[in-house]
């Protein structure tokens, strides 16, 4: 089942969650919901790998000079 909410307002999301207790949800922005009832957030393998790859790319980018210095004789 897929429900599209009319907005990202925390009250809208909290109201939906109250009407659907125990639902497994996947959302892009759960951190913006300050008072969400108990919910389970899930992610599929593709998004987990995409997020891991992006985090690794950013981490290596931040430490590029140190990595280069470590492998330069």
SERO-4910 file (N, C-alpha, C, O; in steps of 0.05 Angstrom, whole numbers):
BEGIN
 pado doro    nc1    nc2    nc3   cac1   cac2   cac3    cc1    cc2    cc3    oc1    oc2    oc3
  Unk    A     17    -23      0      0      0      0     18     25      0     39     25     13
  Unk    A      9     45    -14     24     70    -16      5     93    -10    -15     96    -23
  Unk    A     12    108     11     -4    132     17     14    156     13     37    157     22
  Unk    A      4    176     -2     18    201     -6      4    222     11    -20    227      8
  Unk    A     19    235     28      8    255     46      8    282     31     25    287     13
  Unk    A    -10    300     38    -13    325     24     10    345     29     14    363     13
  Unk    A     25    340     51     47    358     57     67    344     76     63    320     82
  Unk    A     88    358     84    108    346    102    104    356    131    122    351    148
  Unk    A     83    368    136     77    379    162     78    357    184     67    335    179
  Unk    A     91    362    206     93    342    227     66    333    238     62    310    244
  Unk    A     47    352    239     20    344    248      6    325    229     -8    307    238
  Unk    A     10    329    203     -2    311    183     10    283    186     -5    264    185
  Unk    A     36    282    188     49    256    190     41    242    217     35    218    217
  Unk    A     41    257    239     34    245    264      5    235    264     -1    213    275
  Unk    A    -12    249    251    -40    241    249    -42    215    233    -57    197    240
  Unk    A    -27    213    210    -28    189    194    -18    165    210    -29    143    209
  Unk    A      5    169    225     16    148    240     -3    138    262     -3    114    268
  Unk    A    -17    156    274    -37    149    295    -59    131    283    -69    114    296
  Unk    A    -67    137    258    -88    121    245    -78     94    234    -94     77    227
  Unk    A    -51     91    233    -39     67    222    -18     56    241      5     55    234
  Unk    A    -26     48    265     -7     38    285      7     12    275     -6     -5    264
  Unk    A     33     11    280     48    -13    273     55    -15    244     67    -35    235
  Unk    A     49      5    227     55      4    199     86      6    195     99     19    211
  Unk    A     96     -8    176    124     -5    168    124     17    147    110     16    127
  Unk    A    141     37    152    141     60    134    169     64    122    189     57    135
  Unk    A    170     75     99    195     84     88    191    113     79    173    119     63
  Unk    A    207    130     89    204    158     82    232    170     79    252    161     91
  Unk    A    233    191     64    259    204     59    267    221     83    290    222     92
  Unk    A    247    235     95    253    254    116    237    247    141    216    258    146
  Unk    A    247    228    157    234    221    182    244    239    205    230    243    225
  Unk    A    268    250    202    280    266    223    265    293    228    268    305    248
  Unk    A    248    301    208    233    326    212    207    322    227    192    341    230
  Unk    A    202    297    236    178    292    251    184    291    281    193    270    291
  Unk    A    180    313    295    189    314    323    173    296    342    183    290    363
  Unk    A    148    288    335    132    273    354    118    250    340     93    247    343
  Unk    A    133    234    326    121    212    312    116    189    332    134    183    348
  Unk    A     93    176    331     89    152    347    109    130    338    123    133    319
  Unk    A    109    108    352    127     86    346    122     76    317    100     71    309
  Unk    A    144     75    302    142     66    274    169     52    268    189     57    281
  Unk    A    168     35    248    192     21    239    200     32    212    185     32    193
  Unk    A    225     42    211    235     53    185    250     31    172    267     17    184
  Unk    A    245     26    146    259      6    131    272     18    107    264     39     97
  Unk    A    293      5     97    306     14     72    313    -11     56    319    -32     67
  Unk    A    312     -8     30    319    -31     13    349    -32      8    363    -12     13
  Unk    A    358    -54     -2    387    -58     -6    399    -37    -25    421    -27    -19
  Unk    A    385    -30    -46    396    -11    -65    401     16    -51    422     28    -55
  Unk    A    382     26    -35    385     52    -22    407     50      0    422     70      4
  Unk    A    409     28     14    430     25     34    458     27     20    475     40     30
  Unk    A    461     13     -2    486     14    -16    492     41    -28    515     50    -28
  Unk    A    471     54    -39    475     81    -49    484    100    -27    502    116    -31
  Unk    A    471     99     -4    478    116     18    506    110     28    521    129     35
  Unk    A    513     85     30    540     77     38    561     88     19    582     99     27
  Unk    A    556     85     -7    575     95    -27    578    125    -25    601    135    -28
  Unk    A    557    139    -21    558    168    -19    574    176      6    590    195      5
  Unk    A    569    163     29    583    169     54    613    163     50    630    178     60
  Unk    A    619    141     37    648    134     32    661    155     14    684    163     20
  Unk    A    647    163     -7    658    183    -25    664    209    -10    685    222    -14
  Unk    A    645    218      7    649    243     22    672    240     43    687    259     46
  Unk    A    674    217     56    695    213     76    722    213     62    741    226     72
  Unk    A    725    199     40    750    199     25    757    227     15    780    236     16
  Unk    A    737    242      6    741    269     -4    751    287     18    768    304     13
  Unk    A    741    284     42    750    301     65    779    295     73    793    312     83
  Unk    A    788    270     68    815    262     77    833    256     53    853    241     56
  Unk    A    827    268     30    843    262      6    872    269     10    890    254      1
  Unk    A    879    292     22    907    299     26    922    280     44    944    272     38
  Unk    A    909    271     65    922    252     83    926    225     69    947    212     73
  Unk    A    907    216     53    910    191     39    932    193     19    949    175     17
  Unk    A    933    215      4    955    219    -16    982    219     -2   1001    207    -12
  Unk    A    984    233     20   1010    235     35   1018    207     45   1042    202     46
  Unk    A    999    191     53   1005    164     64   1016    145     43   1032    127     49
  Unk    A   1008    149     18   1017    130     -3   1040    141    -20   1050    127    -38
  Unk    A   1047    166    -15   1069    178    -30   1096    171    -16   1099    176      8
  Unk    A   1115    160    -31   1141    152    -19   1158    176    -11   1179    173      0
***
